[in-house]
Amino acid sequence: MPDPALPAPRLRPFRGVRYDPRRVDDLSAMVCPPYDDIGPDRARDLRSRPHHIARLLHGDDPRRAGAHLDQWLRAGVLVQDPRPTLYVYRQHTGTGRSTRVLQQGVIGALDLPLPGRGTVLPHEDVQPHTVAARARLMEALRAQPEPLLLTYHAAASAAERAINRVTGTPPVAAARTGAVTHLLWSCANPDDQAVIAAEVARHQLLIADGHHRHAACLRLHDRHGAGPNPWRSCLALLVNSATHPLRLAAIHRVIPGLEPDKAAAAAADVACVRPLLDGPRVPLPGTLVISGGGRAWSVTDPDPTALDEALTGKPARWRDVPAAVADHLLLARAWSTHNLPGAVRHVHDARQATAAVAGTGGGTALLLPPMAEPTVRELAATGVLLPHKSTSFGPKPAAGLVLRLLDSPEEPH
C-alpha cells in the first residue's frame, strides 16, 4: 500500500487516438511489437509500409515521425475518440473454450509522481542516452505512442467486476500478431472509470516495462516547468498481478567475440565453474550458465572478495541480483568485454541465446536465472534499482492500438 502521506497514484481517462477502421481494413497489419522487442531489420521492413506505427517509433529523425503523425491525423487515418475514456486491453491465444488469457489490464493517463515519492516504483536503472532519445521522439510527436506497463496486486474487487462488464461488450479494436489476439474495449462509463481509478489509487505501482519512457516523461515534465504541463502524466497499462500475473523472465547476454573455453577459464578465477555434461540449460536460482560451441558450464558461489570489488559503490543487495553478478563480476571484471569486438548483445530467449553461439567461433552466451516478482517489488520499494536489462516482464502490449496526444485539451482532473 502507498504511504498515506504521499499523493495516491491517479489514473485518468483520455481521448485516445486510434486507426480509423474505415481507412485501415486490417489493424493487424499496422501494429507491431514494443520498441525494445523488434530488431533493426524487422523495423526497417515495417517502416516501408504506409501509415505503419513503426514509422513513428523507429525512424532516425524524430521530426519526420512528428510530420507523419500530423499528416495521418489530417488525412483521417488516425482519429481521436470523442470523449475521455479508459481502455480495457486483453491479449489471448486460442478461440472458444481453448482461449487462454495472457494478460488483461486498463490503459489510461497515469499522473507521474516525482522521483522518490513512492507510489510509482521503477525497479531498473536507465541509460541516459536512451532516455534522451525517447524524450526527443515524444516531444517531436507531441504524443505518447506506447504505454508504460505497470503492475499492482489486488484481491477481487469492484474494479475487476467493472472491467469484466466492459469485456462483455463489443471491442473497439482487434488485431493479431502471430498466435496472439489483441482486443481493446472502451470504458466510457464515468461510474466504472471512478471505480477503477479508486482501486488503482490504493496500491503502489511497479513499473514492469518502460523505464526509459518513464524517465523521458519526467525529463519533459521538468523541461516544461510549472503551470499547465501535458507531461505531468503518461500513457500507462495497469495489470492486476493477482488476477493476471505477468511472466517474469531473465535477459541473457551474448558475447560474440569471446571464446567459451576462455570464458569458462576466466570465470573460474572468480567463482566455482563446473562442466554441464548434458549441455546448456536454464539456470537455477543462484546459478549462471556459460554456453558456446555445444558445451556448457555452471557458475556458482562467487568469490566474496572478488564480488565485493566488482560491486564497489553499488547497493549491497546487488550481491544477490543475477544481472549484477553477470555484468560486473564476469563481463566487466573477468572477461573485460568492453575490449572485445561485438561487445554484448541482450537476448530475451535462452534458446535463441544458446543457438546464437552453438557453432564453432560463435562466441559465448551467459544465461541468467529469472528473479521473482515479489523480490523485484521489495527491492524497488526500498529504492534499490536493478542493473539495466535485469528483467523481462511480459507479455508487453502491442504498439499501435491506441496513442495519446499531448496537444488535445487536458483530461478532467
C-alpha positions as CSV (number, residue, x, y, z in Angstrom):
1,M,0.0,0.0,0.0
2,P,1.3,3.5,-0.7
3,D,2.4,5.7,2.2
4,P,-0.8,7.7,3.1
5,A,1.4,10.8,3.4
6,L,2.2,10.6,-0.3
7,P,-0.2,11.5,-3.2
8,A,-2.0,8.4,-4.4
9,P,-1.4,7.2,-7.9
10,R,-4.1,8.6,-10.2
11,L,-5.3,7.0,-13.4
12,R,-7.4,9.3,-15.6
13,P,-9.4,8.8,-18.8
14,F,-8.1,10.4,-22.0
15,R,-9.2,10.9,-25.6
16,G,-7.3,8.0,-27.3
17,V,-6.1,8.2,-30.9
18,R,-6.7,5.0,-32.9
19,Y,-6.6,3.8,-36.5
20,D,-9.9,4.5,-38.3
21,P,-11.3,1.1,-39.4
22,R,-12.9,2.8,-42.4
23,R,-9.3,3.7,-43.6
24,V,-7.4,0.7,-42.3
25,D,-9.0,-2.6,-43.2
26,D,-6.6,-4.8,-41.2
27,L,-5.3,-3.4,-37.9
28,S,-3.0,-6.4,-37.6
29,A,-1.0,-5.0,-40.5
30,M,-0.4,-1.8,-38.6
31,V,0.6,-2.9,-35.1
32,C,4.0,-4.1,-34.1
33,P,5.9,-5.4,-31.0
34,P,7.0,-2.9,-28.4
35,Y,10.0,-0.7,-29.2
36,D,12.6,-2.9,-27.5
37,D,11.3,-6.2,-28.9
38,I,11.9,-5.6,-32.5
39,G,15.2,-5.8,-34.4
40,P,16.5,-3.3,-36.9
41,D,15.8,-5.5,-40.0
42,R,12.2,-6.1,-38.9
43,A,11.8,-2.4,-38.1
44,R,13.1,-1.4,-41.5
45,D,10.7,-3.7,-43.2
46,L,7.7,-2.3,-41.2
47,R,8.7,1.3,-41.9
48,S,8.3,0.7,-45.6
49,R,4.6,0.2,-45.1
50,P,2.4,3.3,-45.5
51,H,0.9,4.5,-42.2
52,H,2.5,1.8,-40.1
53,I,3.1,2.6,-36.5
54,A,6.8,1.7,-36.9
55,R,7.2,4.9,-38.9
56,L,6.5,6.8,-35.6
57,L,8.7,4.6,-33.4
58,H,11.7,3.5,-35.4
59,G,12.7,6.3,-37.7
60,D,16.1,8.1,-37.5
61,D,14.5,11.6,-37.5
62,P,12.0,12.4,-34.7
63,R,10.9,15.5,-36.7
64,R,9.9,13.3,-39.6
65,A,8.0,11.0,-37.3
66,G,6.1,14.0,-36.0
67,A,5.3,15.1,-39.6
68,H,4.0,11.6,-40.3
69,L,1.7,11.7,-37.3
70,D,0.4,15.2,-38.2
71,Q,-0.3,14.0,-41.8
72,W,-2.1,10.9,-40.7
73,L,-4.3,12.9,-38.3
74,R,-5.2,15.4,-41.0
75,A,-5.9,12.6,-43.5
76,G,-8.2,10.8,-41.0
77,V,-6.0,7.6,-41.0
78,L,-5.8,8.2,-37.2
79,V,-8.8,9.6,-35.4
80,Q,-9.3,10.8,-31.8
81,D,-12.1,9.4,-29.7
82,P,-14.8,12.0,-28.9
83,R,-14.6,11.8,-25.1
84,P,-12.2,10.8,-22.4
85,T,-12.1,7.0,-22.0
86,L,-10.2,4.3,-20.2
87,Y,-9.4,1.3,-22.3
88,V,-9.5,-2.3,-21.3
89,Y,-6.8,-4.3,-23.1
90,R,-6.5,-8.1,-23.4
91,Q,-4.1,-10.5,-25.0
92,H,-5.1,-14.1,-25.5
93,T,-4.4,-17.2,-27.5
94,G,-6.8,-19.8,-28.9
95,T,-10.5,-19.4,-29.5
96,G,-13.7,-20.5,-27.8
97,R,-13.2,-22.9,-24.9
98,S,-9.5,-23.1,-25.7
99,T,-9.0,-19.4,-25.2
100,R,-6.1,-18.6,-22.8
101,V,-5.9,-15.1,-21.5
102,L,-2.2,-14.0,-21.3
103,Q,-2.8,-10.5,-19.9
104,Q,-5.6,-8.1,-19.2
105,G,-5.4,-4.6,-17.8
106,V,-6.6,-1.0,-18.2
107,I,-5.0,1.8,-20.2
108,G,-5.2,5.4,-19.0
109,A,-3.3,8.5,-18.4
110,L,-1.3,8.0,-15.2
111,D,-0.2,11.0,-13.2
112,L,3.6,10.8,-12.6
113,P,4.8,11.5,-9.1
114,L,8.2,13.0,-8.7
115,P,11.1,10.6,-8.2
116,G,11.2,9.1,-4.7
117,R,7.6,9.8,-3.9
118,G,6.9,6.1,-3.5
119,T,3.7,5.5,-5.4
120,V,5.1,4.5,-8.9
121,L,8.1,2.3,-8.4
122,P,10.9,1.9,-11.0
123,H,12.8,-1.3,-10.5
124,E,15.6,-0.9,-13.1
125,D,18.3,1.6,-13.9
126,V,18.2,3.5,-17.2
127,Q,20.8,4.7,-19.7
128,P,20.9,8.5,-20.1
129,H,21.4,8.4,-23.9
130,T,18.3,6.2,-24.3
131,V,16.2,8.4,-22.1
132,A,17.3,11.4,-24.2
133,A,16.3,9.6,-27.4
134,R,12.8,8.7,-26.1
135,A,12.3,12.3,-24.9
136,R,13.3,13.7,-28.3
137,L,10.8,11.3,-30.0
138,M,7.9,12.0,-27.7
139,E,8.5,15.8,-27.8
140,A,8.6,15.7,-31.6
141,L,5.4,13.7,-31.8
142,R,3.7,15.7,-29.1
143,A,2.3,12.3,-28.2
144,Q,2.9,9.2,-26.2
145,P,2.7,6.3,-28.7
146,E,3.3,3.4,-26.3
147,P,2.1,2.8,-22.8
148,L,4.2,2.0,-19.8
149,L,3.4,-1.5,-18.3
150,L,2.8,-1.4,-14.6
151,T,1.5,-4.0,-12.1
152,Y,-0.3,-3.8,-8.8
153,H,-1.6,-6.6,-6.6
154,A,-5.3,-6.6,-5.5
155,A,-7.8,-9.2,-4.5
156,A,-11.1,-9.5,-6.3
157,S,-12.8,-6.1,-6.2
158,A,-15.4,-3.8,-7.7
159,A,-12.8,-2.7,-10.2
160,E,-12.4,-6.2,-11.6
161,R,-16.2,-6.6,-11.9
162,A,-16.3,-3.3,-13.8
163,I,-13.5,-4.5,-16.1
164,N,-15.4,-7.8,-16.7
165,R,-18.5,-5.9,-17.6
166,V,-16.6,-3.9,-20.2
167,T,-15.2,-7.0,-21.8
168,G,-18.8,-8.3,-22.2
169,T,-19.4,-5.5,-24.8
170,P,-18.0,-5.5,-28.4
171,P,-14.4,-4.4,-28.6
172,V,-13.5,-1.2,-30.4
173,A,-10.3,-2.7,-31.9
174,A,-8.9,-6.1,-32.6
175,A,-5.6,-7.2,-34.0
176,R,-3.5,-10.4,-34.3
177,T,0.3,-10.8,-34.0
178,G,1.4,-14.4,-34.6
179,A,-0.7,-16.6,-32.3
180,V,-1.8,-13.8,-30.0
181,T,-5.0,-11.8,-30.4
182,H,-5.2,-8.3,-29.0
183,L,-8.5,-6.8,-28.0
184,L,-9.3,-3.2,-26.9
185,W,-12.6,-2.1,-25.3
186,S,-13.8,1.4,-24.4
187,C,-14.7,2.1,-20.8
188,A,-16.6,5.3,-21.2
189,N,-19.0,5.0,-18.2
190,P,-17.9,7.6,-15.6
191,D,-19.0,5.3,-12.7
192,D,-16.9,2.4,-14.0
193,Q,-14.0,4.8,-14.6
194,A,-14.3,6.1,-11.0
195,V,-14.3,2.6,-9.5
196,I,-11.2,1.5,-11.5
197,A,-9.4,4.7,-10.6
198,A,-10.2,4.3,-6.9
199,E,-8.8,0.8,-6.9
200,V,-5.5,2.0,-8.6
201,A,-5.2,4.7,-6.0
202,R,-5.0,2.2,-3.2
203,H,-1.8,0.5,-4.4
204,Q,1.9,1.0,-5.2
205,L,2.5,0.5,-8.9
206,L,5.6,-1.4,-10.1
207,I,7.0,-0.4,-13.5
208,A,7.3,-3.7,-15.3
209,D,8.4,-2.3,-18.6
210,G,9.0,1.2,-19.9
211,H,11.6,2.6,-17.6
212,H,13.2,4.8,-20.3
213,R,9.8,6.2,-21.4
214,H,9.0,6.9,-17.7
215,A,12.3,8.7,-17.2
216,A,11.8,10.6,-20.5
217,C,8.3,11.8,-19.4
218,L,9.8,13.0,-16.1
219,R,12.5,14.8,-18.0
220,L,9.9,16.5,-20.3
221,H,7.8,17.4,-17.2
222,D,10.8,19.2,-15.7
223,R,11.7,20.9,-19.0
224,H,8.2,22.3,-19.5
225,G,8.0,23.7,-15.9
226,A,5.2,24.9,-13.7
227,G,1.7,25.7,-14.9
228,P,-0.3,23.7,-17.5
229,N,2.1,20.9,-18.3
230,P,0.8,18.0,-20.5
231,W,3.8,15.9,-19.5
232,R,2.6,15.5,-15.9
233,S,1.0,12.2,-16.9
234,C,2.0,9.2,-19.1
235,L,0.1,6.7,-21.1
236,A,0.1,3.5,-19.0
237,L,-1.3,0.0,-19.0
238,L,-2.0,-1.3,-15.5
239,V,-2.3,-5.0,-14.9
240,N,-3.5,-6.6,-11.6
241,S,-1.0,-9.3,-11.0
242,A,-3.3,-11.1,-8.6
243,T,-5.7,-11.9,-11.4
244,H,-3.4,-11.8,-14.4
245,P,0.2,-12.4,-13.3
246,L,2.8,-11.3,-15.8
247,R,5.6,-13.6,-17.0
248,L,8.9,-12.6,-15.5
249,A,12.0,-13.9,-17.3
250,A,15.7,-13.1,-17.3
251,I,17.5,-11.3,-20.1
252,H,20.6,-13.2,-21.3
253,R,24.0,-12.0,-22.5
254,V,25.6,-13.0,-25.8
255,I,29.3,-12.0,-26.3
256,P,30.2,-12.7,-30.0
257,G,33.9,-12.0,-29.5
258,L,34.6,-14.3,-26.6
259,E,35.6,-18.0,-26.9
260,P,33.6,-20.1,-24.5
261,D,36.5,-22.1,-23.1
262,K,38.4,-18.9,-22.4
263,A,35.2,-17.5,-20.7
264,A,34.9,-20.6,-18.5
265,A,38.6,-20.5,-17.5
266,A,38.5,-16.8,-16.7
267,A,35.2,-17.3,-14.7
268,A,36.9,-20.0,-12.6
269,D,39.2,-17.3,-11.2
270,V,36.3,-15.6,-9.5
271,A,33.7,-18.3,-9.0
272,C,33.1,-22.1,-8.9
273,V,32.8,-23.3,-12.5
274,R,31.7,-26.9,-13.4
275,P,31.1,-28.5,-16.8
276,L,27.5,-29.4,-17.6
277,L,27.7,-32.7,-19.4
278,D,24.1,-32.5,-20.7
279,G,24.7,-29.2,-22.3
280,P,23.2,-25.8,-21.6
281,R,20.0,-25.4,-19.6
282,V,18.1,-22.6,-18.0
283,P,19.9,-21.7,-14.7
284,L,18.5,-22.5,-11.3
285,P,18.4,-19.7,-8.7
286,G,21.9,-18.7,-7.6
287,T,23.5,-20.1,-10.8
288,L,24.7,-18.7,-14.1
289,V,25.3,-20.8,-17.2
290,I,28.1,-20.3,-19.7
291,S,27.4,-21.8,-23.2
292,G,29.1,-21.9,-26.5
293,G,30.2,-24.4,-29.2
294,G,27.8,-27.1,-27.9
295,R,29.4,-27.0,-24.4
296,A,28.2,-25.5,-21.2
297,W,29.4,-24.7,-17.6
298,S,27.6,-23.8,-14.4
299,V,28.8,-20.8,-12.4
300,T,28.1,-20.7,-8.7
301,D,29.5,-19.4,-5.4
302,P,31.2,-16.1,-6.5
303,D,34.4,-15.4,-4.5
304,P,33.3,-12.9,-1.9
305,T,36.3,-10.6,-2.2
306,A,36.2,-10.5,-6.0
307,L,32.4,-9.8,-5.8
308,D,32.9,-7.0,-3.3
309,E,35.5,-5.4,-5.5
310,A,33.4,-5.8,-8.7
311,L,30.4,-4.2,-6.9
312,T,32.2,-1.3,-5.2
313,G,29.9,1.6,-4.9
314,K,26.8,-0.5,-5.8
315,P,23.9,-1.4,-3.5
316,A,24.7,-4.2,-1.1
317,R,21.6,-6.1,-2.3
318,W,23.1,-6.4,-5.8
319,R,25.2,-9.3,-4.5
320,D,22.1,-11.5,-4.9
321,V,21.0,-10.0,-8.3
322,P,21.9,-12.3,-11.2
323,A,22.4,-9.4,-13.7
324,A,24.7,-7.6,-11.3
325,V,26.9,-10.6,-10.8
326,A,26.8,-11.3,-14.6
327,D,27.6,-7.8,-15.7
328,H,30.1,-6.6,-13.0
329,L,31.9,-9.8,-11.9
330,L,32.0,-11.7,-15.2
331,L,31.5,-9.3,-18.2
332,A,33.4,-6.4,-16.7
333,R,36.0,-7.9,-14.4
334,A,36.7,-11.5,-15.6
335,W,36.1,-11.0,-19.3
336,S,36.8,-7.3,-19.9
337,T,34.1,-7.4,-22.6
338,H,34.5,-3.6,-23.2
339,N,37.7,-4.6,-25.1
340,L,36.0,-7.3,-27.2
341,P,34.7,-6.9,-30.8
342,G,30.9,-7.0,-31.0
343,A,30.6,-6.2,-27.3
344,V,27.5,-7.6,-25.7
345,R,24.0,-8.4,-27.1
346,H,21.0,-8.8,-24.9
347,V,18.7,-11.7,-25.8
348,H,15.3,-12.5,-24.1
349,D,15.0,-16.1,-25.1
350,A,17.5,-18.7,-23.6
351,R,17.2,-21.0,-26.6
352,Q,18.0,-18.1,-29.0
353,A,21.0,-17.2,-27.0
354,T,22.4,-20.7,-27.0
355,A,21.6,-21.2,-30.7
356,A,23.5,-18.0,-31.5
357,V,26.7,-19.5,-30.1
358,A,26.2,-23.1,-30.9
359,G,28.7,-23.3,-33.8
360,T,32.5,-23.1,-33.6
361,G,33.6,-19.5,-33.2
362,G,30.1,-18.3,-32.5
363,G,31.0,-16.7,-29.2
364,T,29.7,-17.2,-25.7
365,A,26.3,-17.0,-24.1
366,L,25.7,-16.2,-20.4
367,L,22.3,-17.4,-19.3
368,L,20.7,-15.9,-16.2
369,P,18.0,-17.2,-13.9
370,P,14.8,-15.3,-13.6
371,M,14.0,-13.2,-10.5
372,A,10.7,-13.5,-8.6
373,E,8.3,-10.5,-8.8
374,P,7.9,-10.2,-5.0
375,T,11.7,-9.8,-4.8
376,V,11.7,-7.2,-7.6
377,R,8.9,-5.3,-5.9
378,E,10.5,-5.4,-2.5
379,L,13.8,-4.1,-3.8
380,A,12.0,-1.3,-5.7
381,A,10.1,-0.3,-2.6
382,T,13.4,0.1,-0.7
383,G,14.8,2.3,-3.5
384,V,17.2,-0.4,-4.9
385,L,17.3,-0.2,-8.7
386,L,18.5,-3.3,-10.6
387,P,21.1,-3.1,-13.3
388,H,20.0,-2.3,-16.9
389,K,18.5,-5.3,-18.6
390,S,17.9,-7.3,-15.4
391,T,14.3,-8.5,-16.0
392,S,11.8,-9.1,-18.8
393,F,8.2,-8.8,-17.8
394,G,5.6,-9.9,-20.3
395,P,3.6,-10.1,-22.4
396,K,4.1,-6.5,-23.3
397,P,1.4,-4.5,-25.1
398,A,1.5,-4.2,-28.9
399,A,2.2,-0.8,-30.2
400,G,-0.4,0.9,-32.4
401,L,-3.7,0.1,-30.7
402,V,-4.1,3.4,-29.0
403,L,-2.0,6.6,-28.7
404,R,-2.3,9.7,-26.5
405,L,-1.9,13.2,-28.0
406,L,-0.4,15.9,-25.9
407,D,-1.9,18.8,-27.9
408,S,-5.5,17.9,-27.1
409,P,-7.4,19.5,-24.2
410,E,-6.3,18.0,-20.9
411,E,-8.4,15.3,-19.4
412,P,-10.6,16.3,-16.4
413,H,-8.9,16.4,-13.0
